[in-house]
Amino acid sequence: MPVSDPRPSSSIGGEFSSLDGSGEGPPIDSRAVPGLLGEHGPPSSRVEPGSSRTSPKLRHLVRRSWLDRIRSSKPMGWRGGLLLLTFVAGFIALSSGVELTDRPGVSTAGVLTRLYYAIGLFVLGGLDLGMPRGGPAWGRDLLWLVYFVAPAITASAVIEGVLKVLEPQSWRLRRLRGHVVISGSSRLALLYLKRLRKLEPTVPVVIVDPRIGESLSDQAREVYRAEIVQGDIASSAILARIRLDRAARVVLLSDNDFSNLDAATRVLDLAPRLEGKIVVHVADLRFMLGMAHTLVARTCAIFNAHQIAARHLVDTRVLKHFNETLPRDRVVLAGFGRFGQTVLEELQQRAPGGFDRC
């Protein structure tokens, strides 16, 4: 029974296409990797988002950024609601019978005129309208309030715009909460991002990689709405920028096994609350098996794409064929790279007497 050596499947947590985009190959089941697409590990490793186990080291790194010391920023939705409320209040005040020293007759003018002056309050306040007089007391008080609030809203929007121009990414990263951090720009990382977007279309995503290509960067940013951070995820400066204290999980999918494991160790050290929410890909199966009893292996979900794909291939195709044939089968592996070696190891473990060794 011939068994070819395709690329390992890229179907994480569902039916992805293969890593080379051909759409063939056995899928990788996310159930084999707890936490890969949001599933948590065992109950003992679950940590609530509001946990207070944020490392002092991480807080120190975050405080080193001057932009992170600005604590008063509010979401645009909050400012938009206040803007609408202030505009309505200004229109009501101008319609209540209150007169203006520099613009007499506004209260009795048409609706469009009053709308125009209400909008103008956000630009010049009451400088070109004069002081409120006459009318009900509550109308004068309301107009005085709008005189102060309207230009303050405009000023805050201008300041935020300047900050975005000066440091756009730092501003966006600072506001992240409940996001997923992906390390690496490999095909496996891109396919994971693609599947993640299908399952969680609104979750914020940050991709960290020191050598991400321009085309891949544009695709991840424009198609999958991911924030791209160029740098080494094991760097203290990068770890401070990506707000680990607010992250939902970290997925390390770079092509460098040592870099993935080193990053996992640093993330655990800085953000212990992410224990059980870190997924690490290790391409070298023997290396992964050799570190099975380490701290990282006990606190992170470590997986090997070759092993999961090979196990799926053996379980769904090869063993079924073995069970339907009485004599031993002759298995031919066309290619003996990492995937071929993993297939052979799975065959030896799951069907040691079902095939002949040639």
Buried (B, 14 or more C-beta within 10 A) or exposed (E): EEBEBBBBBBBBBEEBBBBEEEEEBBBBBBEBBBBBBBBBBEEEBEBEEEBEEBBEBBEEBBEEBEBBEEEEBEEEEEBEEBBEEBBEBBBBBBBBEBBBEEBEEBBEBEEEBBBEBBEBBBEEBBEEBBEBEEBEEEBBEBBBBBBEBBBEBBEBBEEBEEBEEEBEEBBEBBEBEEBBBBBBBBBBBBBBBBBBBEEBEEBBBBBBBBEBEEEBBEBBEEEBBBBBBBBBBBBBEBBBBBBBBBBBBBBBBBBBBEBBBBBBBBBBEBBBBBBBBBBBBBBEBEEBEEBEEEEBBEBBBBBBBBBBBBBBBBEEEBBEBBEEEEEEBEBEBEEEEBBBBBBBBBBEEBBEEBBEEE
